[in-house]
Amino acid sequence: MSQTGPVYLRWRPTGAPAPEMERFDDLDAALDAVEQRWESLRDHAPQILDARRVLLLSTEQLRGEFDAAPQA
């Protein structure tokens, strides 16, 4: 899954009035970051957005990807 960037990871920290946003060069880099930090991000409504800030991957899609049972 390759999408030229930039792409953004957006999440809402507990109690924060506004979401946090982090920029990545491409979709693969953003997905790698989500995978590495999934345990801390999973309950903070993470989303991945394209350069125009249009939703690419919703929280539910990310949960489906990273909460899935490990493949053997």
Rosetta constraint file for C-alpha pairs under 8 A:
AtomPair CA 1 CA 27 HARMONIC 7.35 0.50
AtomPair CA 1 CA 28 HARMONIC 6.89 0.50
AtomPair CA 2 CA 26 HARMONIC 7.17 0.50
AtomPair CA 2 CA 27 HARMONIC 5.89 0.50
AtomPair CA 2 CA 28 HARMONIC 6.12 0.50
AtomPair CA 3 CA 26 HARMONIC 5.76 0.50
AtomPair CA 3 CA 27 HARMONIC 5.13 0.50
AtomPair CA 3 CA 28 HARMONIC 7.45 0.50
AtomPair CA 4 CA 25 HARMONIC 7.18 0.50
AtomPair CA 4 CA 26 HARMONIC 4.97 0.50
AtomPair CA 4 CA 27 HARMONIC 6.77 0.50
AtomPair CA 5 CA 24 HARMONIC 6.93 0.50
AtomPair CA 5 CA 25 HARMONIC 4.91 0.50
AtomPair CA 5 CA 26 HARMONIC 4.29 0.50
AtomPair CA 5 CA 27 HARMONIC 6.80 0.50
AtomPair CA 5 CA 50 HARMONIC 7.06 0.50
AtomPair CA 5 CA 51 HARMONIC 6.25 0.50
AtomPair CA 6 CA 23 HARMONIC 6.56 0.50
AtomPair CA 6 CA 24 HARMONIC 5.60 0.50
AtomPair CA 6 CA 25 HARMONIC 4.71 0.50
AtomPair CA 6 CA 26 HARMONIC 5.52 0.50
AtomPair CA 6 CA 27 HARMONIC 7.85 0.50
AtomPair CA 6 CA 50 HARMONIC 6.72 0.50
AtomPair CA 6 CA 51 HARMONIC 5.22 0.50
AtomPair CA 7 CA 23 HARMONIC 5.94 0.50
AtomPair CA 7 CA 24 HARMONIC 5.36 0.50
AtomPair CA 7 CA 25 HARMONIC 6.43 0.50
AtomPair CA 7 CA 26 HARMONIC 5.69 0.50
AtomPair CA 7 CA 27 HARMONIC 6.02 0.50
AtomPair CA 7 CA 30 HARMONIC 7.10 0.50
AtomPair CA 7 CA 48 HARMONIC 6.95 0.50
AtomPair CA 7 CA 49 HARMONIC 5.65 0.50
AtomPair CA 7 CA 50 HARMONIC 4.60 0.50
AtomPair CA 7 CA 51 HARMONIC 5.33 0.50
AtomPair CA 7 CA 53 HARMONIC 7.92 0.50
AtomPair CA 8 CA 21 HARMONIC 6.40 0.50
AtomPair CA 8 CA 22 HARMONIC 5.49 0.50
AtomPair CA 8 CA 23 HARMONIC 4.60 0.50
AtomPair CA 8 CA 24 HARMONIC 6.02 0.50
AtomPair CA 8 CA 30 HARMONIC 7.15 0.50
AtomPair CA 8 CA 48 HARMONIC 5.56 0.50
AtomPair CA 8 CA 49 HARMONIC 5.01 0.50
AtomPair CA 8 CA 50 HARMONIC 6.31 0.50
AtomPair CA 8 CA 51 HARMONIC 7.23 0.50
AtomPair CA 8 CA 53 HARMONIC 7.35 0.50
AtomPair CA 9 CA 21 HARMONIC 5.58 0.50
AtomPair CA 9 CA 22 HARMONIC 5.18 0.50
AtomPair CA 9 CA 23 HARMONIC 6.56 0.50
AtomPair CA 9 CA 24 HARMONIC 7.80 0.50
AtomPair CA 9 CA 30 HARMONIC 6.58 0.50
AtomPair CA 9 CA 46 HARMONIC 6.83 0.50
AtomPair CA 9 CA 47 HARMONIC 5.79 0.50
AtomPair CA 9 CA 48 HARMONIC 4.66 0.50
AtomPair CA 9 CA 49 HARMONIC 6.43 0.50
AtomPair CA 10 CA 19 HARMONIC 6.39 0.50
AtomPair CA 10 CA 20 HARMONIC 5.63 0.50
AtomPair CA 10 CA 21 HARMONIC 4.43 0.50
AtomPair CA 10 CA 22 HARMONIC 6.54 0.50
AtomPair CA 10 CA 46 HARMONIC 5.56 0.50
AtomPair CA 10 CA 47 HARMONIC 5.24 0.50
AtomPair CA 10 CA 48 HARMONIC 6.26 0.50
AtomPair CA 10 CA 49 HARMONIC 7.46 0.50
AtomPair CA 11 CA 19 HARMONIC 5.39 0.50
AtomPair CA 11 CA 20 HARMONIC 5.48 0.50
AtomPair CA 11 CA 21 HARMONIC 6.67 0.50
AtomPair CA 11 CA 41 HARMONIC 7.32 0.50
AtomPair CA 11 CA 44 HARMONIC 5.55 0.50
AtomPair CA 11 CA 45 HARMONIC 5.39 0.50
AtomPair CA 11 CA 46 HARMONIC 4.31 0.50
AtomPair CA 11 CA 47 HARMONIC 6.41 0.50
AtomPair CA 12 CA 16 HARMONIC 6.51 0.50
AtomPair CA 12 CA 18 HARMONIC 6.67 0.50
AtomPair CA 12 CA 19 HARMONIC 4.23 0.50
AtomPair CA 12 CA 20 HARMONIC 5.94 0.50
AtomPair CA 12 CA 44 HARMONIC 5.12 0.50
AtomPair CA 12 CA 45 HARMONIC 6.19 0.50
AtomPair CA 12 CA 46 HARMONIC 7.26 0.50
AtomPair CA 13 CA 19 HARMONIC 6.79 0.50
AtomPair CA 13 CA 20 HARMONIC 7.19 0.50
AtomPair CA 13 CA 44 HARMONIC 5.77 0.50
AtomPair CA 14 CA 44 HARMONIC 6.96 0.50
AtomPair CA 23 CA 30 HARMONIC 7.96 0.50
AtomPair CA 24 CA 29 HARMONIC 6.14 0.50
AtomPair CA 24 CA 30 HARMONIC 5.72 0.50
AtomPair CA 25 CA 29 HARMONIC 6.73 0.50
AtomPair CA 25 CA 30 HARMONIC 7.91 0.50
AtomPair CA 26 CA 30 HARMONIC 6.58 0.50
AtomPair CA 27 CA 31 HARMONIC 6.14 0.50
AtomPair CA 28 CA 32 HARMONIC 6.15 0.50
AtomPair CA 29 CA 33 HARMONIC 6.29 0.50
AtomPair CA 30 CA 34 HARMONIC 6.26 0.50
AtomPair CA 30 CA 48 HARMONIC 7.58 0.50
AtomPair CA 31 CA 35 HARMONIC 6.07 0.50
AtomPair CA 32 CA 36 HARMONIC 6.23 0.50
AtomPair CA 33 CA 37 HARMONIC 6.19 0.50
AtomPair CA 34 CA 38 HARMONIC 5.36 0.50
AtomPair CA 34 CA 41 HARMONIC 7.39 0.50
AtomPair CA 35 CA 66 HARMONIC 6.85 0.50
AtomPair CA 37 CA 41 HARMONIC 6.10 0.50
AtomPair CA 38 CA 42 HARMONIC 5.49 0.50
AtomPair CA 38 CA 66 HARMONIC 7.25 0.50
AtomPair CA 40 CA 44 HARMONIC 7.89 0.50
AtomPair CA 41 CA 45 HARMONIC 7.32 0.50
AtomPair CA 41 CA 46 HARMONIC 6.33 0.50
AtomPair CA 42 CA 46 HARMONIC 6.76 0.50
AtomPair CA 42 CA 63 HARMONIC 7.20 0.50
AtomPair CA 45 CA 59 HARMONIC 5.52 0.50
AtomPair CA 46 CA 58 HARMONIC 7.29 0.50
AtomPair CA 46 CA 59 HARMONIC 5.30 0.50
AtomPair CA 46 CA 62 HARMONIC 7.68 0.50
AtomPair CA 47 CA 55 HARMONIC 7.11 0.50
AtomPair CA 47 CA 56 HARMONIC 7.67 0.50
AtomPair CA 47 CA 57 HARMONIC 5.77 0.50
AtomPair CA 47 CA 58 HARMONIC 4.97 0.50
AtomPair CA 47 CA 59 HARMONIC 5.31 0.50
AtomPair CA 47 CA 62 HARMONIC 7.57 0.50
AtomPair CA 48 CA 55 HARMONIC 6.15 0.50
AtomPair CA 48 CA 56 HARMONIC 5.54 0.50
AtomPair CA 48 CA 57 HARMONIC 5.06 0.50
AtomPair CA 48 CA 58 HARMONIC 6.72 0.50
AtomPair CA 49 CA 53 HARMONIC 4.94 0.50
AtomPair CA 49 CA 54 HARMONIC 5.16 0.50
AtomPair CA 49 CA 55 HARMONIC 4.45 0.50
AtomPair CA 49 CA 56 HARMONIC 5.08 0.50
AtomPair CA 49 CA 57 HARMONIC 6.95 0.50
AtomPair CA 50 CA 54 HARMONIC 5.33 0.50
AtomPair CA 50 CA 55 HARMONIC 6.49 0.50
AtomPair CA 50 CA 56 HARMONIC 6.22 0.50
AtomPair CA 57 CA 61 HARMONIC 5.91 0.50
AtomPair CA 57 CA 62 HARMONIC 6.61 0.50
AtomPair CA 58 CA 62 HARMONIC 6.28 0.50
AtomPair CA 59 CA 63 HARMONIC 6.14 0.50
AtomPair CA 60 CA 64 HARMONIC 6.11 0.50
AtomPair CA 61 CA 65 HARMONIC 6.30 0.50
AtomPair CA 62 CA 66 HARMONIC 6.02 0.50
AtomPair CA 62 CA 67 HARMONIC 7.97 0.50
AtomPair CA 63 CA 67 HARMONIC 5.20 0.50
AtomPair CA 63 CA 68 HARMONIC 7.56 0.50
AtomPair CA 64 CA 68 HARMONIC 5.82 0.50
